[in-house]
C-alpha cells in the first residue's frame, strides 16, 4: 500500500546506535566525530575572517512531493548540511557559534499524526545525543519563532549564510531563509569560500611553500577518506558482479539494475551518486547517456562494447567508477586497441599524481598518450606536436580528465576566486577544475576515447584537422562507441591511492567474465520472452 500522511516532513530513517551511522555489521560504521571535526576546521578558519559574534546558519534539504502528488521520493540530505552535521532528517536548520564551535540543530515540529504514518516522533534529547551537538530544538516550520529567539541570544551577531555558485551545475546554493530573517545582520559572502573550498591562494612572488590554504570540503579528513574508500569498495564489487552476469541480449537497464542491487543489498547504498550511464554499442559514445532522453533501454548485442559509468553513494559520500568491456567477454582486435590506448593514459596519469601537480597538465598528458596510440593504430598520421597544437585530442576526448569527488560526485572546489581559471578549447574547457593537486584531495581519473559522429564530421570538414586523419581507417571505427576507464584516486603525501580496484587489463576482464559465464546461470528475460535458447538477438 502506498499510503501517505498529509504531514509535510518525512523521516529519512535512522540507525539505532547513538553517535554513529551504520546499516548493519556488513557495512561501515561512521562516528559523528566526522562532522564535529568538519565544524571545528570551519570555525578555525572563520575566526580569522569574521566578527567574533558570528554564527553560521545552514538549512538542510527540504522534503517535497513529486510534482502535485503526495508521493515523496527517498530523501537525500543537502550536501553542505550533511558535511557539517550528518543529519539524515529533512527540513532542519543548524547553527554553529564560530567563537566557541557550539552547534545547535533545529528540527521541525511534527504533527502527532506523524507517529501513525511515518514513525516514532523522537525527543530532542535523542537527536542531540545521536548527532553529538550542543543543543537540539523544535521549530515550527512556518513561523520559526523559536529559531529566531534562539538566534537572538547571540548579542548583535552576524549571520553567515551559505551562498555561492556551483561551477558544475551553474546553480547557487540555497540560503537558510525563514520568516523573520530580516531582523538580523547577514553576511552572504564569507561562508561559501570557507566551507566549499580549501581554496588555494597563490602569491606568485612567493615560493611554493608559501601557498596558503583555506579549509573546505575539497581537502578530506582521514574519517572522510575512510567513507570514500568504503563507497568505492562497494561500487568496485558491484561492477565486478555486473561483469560476471553480463550477457548478450540483456537490456542496458538490466546492467544498471544488477549494479544498483549489489550496491544496496551488500553495501547499504540506498542511493547511487548519479544517474547510471550504461551505454552499449554506439551509445557508448554518448558521454552522459542514461537520462530521460536516452534511458538505458537499448538491447545489447553480441560483440557490443559496454561503457558502464556507475557509482554507489554511502552516507552522502560518492563513488564514480567506469568500466568498459565487451558484452560477450572477449575483446575484438579493434576493441583491444582502443581499450589499451585509454588504459595506458589512465595508468600514466595515476602514476604521475602527487601534491603540486597541475591538473591541466594531467589532462594534456592523457591527450598526448591517446594521440600517440591512435597514430600507432593508423587512425591518425603526422606530427604529434602539431596535433596537440591544433587540439585534435578534444575531438576524441571532449570531456575533462576528471573531477573532485566527495559529498557530491562532481564535488565543490573547481573554480573559485583565487583558483586557476577554466582553460579553453574542446575537452580542456570541460575540465571541472584546473587546480594544483594537494594531499587529501580526491579526484577521478577518467580518460576516454570516443567515436562521436558529430565531432568526427566536424574534424574532417576542418582542413587543418582533416590532414591528420586517415579517413579509411577511421571509417572502421564508426559506430564503435567509446571506451572510458575511470578510477577514484586519493592524492597522498607522496603519490596516489587508487580506491577502485576493478579488473583493468584485457586479460583480467576476460578472466572475470569467463568465470561468471562458466559458473553462473543468468536468465535473460528478453531472450526468454522470445523463446530463444542462445544469448544472442539481432540488431533492432
Beta strands, then each sheet from edge to edge (+ up, - down):
strand 1: 20-21
strand 2: 30-31
strand 3: 54-59
strand 4: 93-97
strand 5: 103-108
strand 6: 135-139
strand 7: 158-161
strand 8: 185-187
strand 9: 200-201
strand 10: 212-213
strand 11: 271-272
strand 12: 277-280
strand 13: 305-310
strand 14: 312-314
strand 15: 317-318
strand 16: 321-326
strand 17: 442-445
strand 18: 448-450
strand 19: 482-484
strand 20: 487-491
strand 21: 496-498
sheet 1: 1+ 2-
sheet 2: 6+ 5+ 4- 3+ 7+ 8+
sheet 3: 9+ 10-
sheet 4: 11+ 14- 15+
sheet 5: 12+ 13- 16+
sheet 6: 17+ 20- 21+
sheet 7: 18+ 19-
end
